[in-house]
Amino acid sequence: MPKNVSSSIPHNSPDREVALERTRNIGIVAHIDAGKTTLTERVLFYTGMIHRLGEVHDGAATTDWMDQERERGITITSAAVSCRWTQTPDVGVYKTFADQEMRVNIIDTPGHVDFTAEVERSLRVLDGVVVVFCGVAGVQPQSETVWRQADTYGVPRLVFVNKMDRVAADFDAVVKDVREKLGANAHPILIPIGSEEDLQGQIDVVNKRAVIYSDDDVQGSTYQVVDLDESQALIADAAYDDLIAALVEADEELGMKYLDEEEIGVLEIKAALRRATIANKIIPVVGGSAFKNKGVQYLLDAVLDYLPSPLEIPAAKGQDPDDESVAVEAPANDNGEFCALAFKLWSDKFVGKLVFIRVYSGKVSKGDQVYNPRTGKTSRVGRLIQIQSDEHKDIQTCYAGDIAAIVGIKTVGTGDTLAAKGFKIMLEPPAFPQPVIAMSVEPRTTLDQEKMAIALKSLSEEDPTFTVHSDEETGQTIISGMGELHLEVLQERMRREFGVESASGKPQIAYRETILEKARGEGKLIKQSGGKGQYGHVILSVAPNKQGEGLTIENKVVGGTIPKEFINACLEGIKDSMINGVIAGYPVEDVHVELLDGSSHDVDSNEQAFKMATIFAMKDGFKKAKGILLEPIMAVEVSTPDEYQGDIIGDMNRRRGKIQEIEAKVNHSIVKVEAPLAEMFGYSTDMRSLSSGRADFSMNPSRFDEVPEKIVAEIVERRGGG
């Protein structure tokens, strides 16, 4: 018999084990090294999913299952796990879901900015997040980024101030930091008792009780709930009054009770705080130490009490694939039409291609047919699995609100909608930032060429911020990503997972050449060496075109001075001349050519002779027409805290950047710059150094512009002349 199901609730299937209202889909997000993975490990331990604690520094954390994650001590890919938690009744403490088994699906995300896509797609499919801050460092750069990402998707949040056992940990300072730097209406609900070596437990602000962890139990499994002492009561009362004042303002229902001078009890406060948290009006704050096993159980209780179930978030919104103006919704309901978002692809060495899905409505079972409105194709679900980090558990059916993976389904990309055939809906995919750094890559041996192509295709399918293209001019394979670490990790994955050894280098800049003036060019090919000779004579003019107009040609030959049968050869010669310019041998663009005159020989003229004569005429014209070298200019946008604006602008000036606009935002500025691509290599690293890692940027191709004369000589020298 299924467990914990109320058959009277229409949105629950009678076959699901845990009801929708008792399901939580949460993410754990933060800056690198704030303790996300350690916290996830504790949650899995206290919920009984694992039976011994693994540590990140030992390379033994459950959710850091990739070899590289364990070696580097960082999270690279988001890991999904599922667990059950039942709130334990404690004396004098009201818990909203006491004695009810709840299901918590957790995604542990990376903290490094290079893997921001993992956070982005996780936030797109989660109902709530726990944002972890270090008790010493407070709000750090990547935590600002993930906070903005959560704002974008309107995800309700709960803050965990971790590492309260560390020297110089300051809970109040972190709460202030969260309010000032992030503009969050943050209010403590579980305040640490003591800090550093004296960390003992937490003050439960709502229930006005103290949770004291036993020093004899190093795993933190046992604690006592006791009365507050005098000093703790003062702290609790002040926090309680602040919380009530915030709730009265944020929650209309509690505000009316307050105005009517009705009695407000713990039950009403918790219900109001739940509504305000889900509405993103208040952020509850919890303090503790995951590593020292103090405060995690009550944090889990807070997740259940205040973060939403799939029923409490707005219905998934999409559009009719046949008519984008028609909005379509998919409310959470097992009995509705099936609709899910494919938010992640992963190649597993044991089972093949995994497509991670979040089901929004209906259910999907092994053997079902699912429809992809982007491709217009239907696929069969061969196998459904629930992911426990790197372990796979086969399941028969995945219900609304659940996160699972389909094995073997083809023609699915990240962000695709999967739905029942008759359900016309296309959900909005996650938005991913553009890659900001690129390098060339080549296999160490020619035998690895094909294997490398397969590996790069597979990795780019998994990671939307990793792109691959071939530079037609240089013949290089160019890989692009979010940072040097990102590309380094992907190259290492090529070696370990695909057996491809690769070498990398900085890609060559794709310079261009053009002309500034109109000029006349003349070319002759006369060869007489006994027998049939070669004769071609062409006069033409070259003139600059507007940028982007490319090559245009006009035939003004009259009187047959160049016979008609050789005109096509002349046109071919003009086009071939555009491939290599006269300054440094780069392609020439935006030129208007007029074919004017020439002469021919009855016996010695032929197509090849006129083609070569045309090439000579073009080169002659280019030399007279004041040729210049062009370089790609990038449109760069840097988002930086105000205090680093001067350093960022100074650095851009050194890179030959031209400031276009400075846009003032709350506590930070958007600096818009146009800068040469040649000066932007390594910018990602330099910018983070200048801003203590708190700035981020985007970069897109804008146009080509003239290279300053003093730099032309260096480029020509490197190129070996034109």
Disulfide bonds with the S-S distance in Angstrom:
none
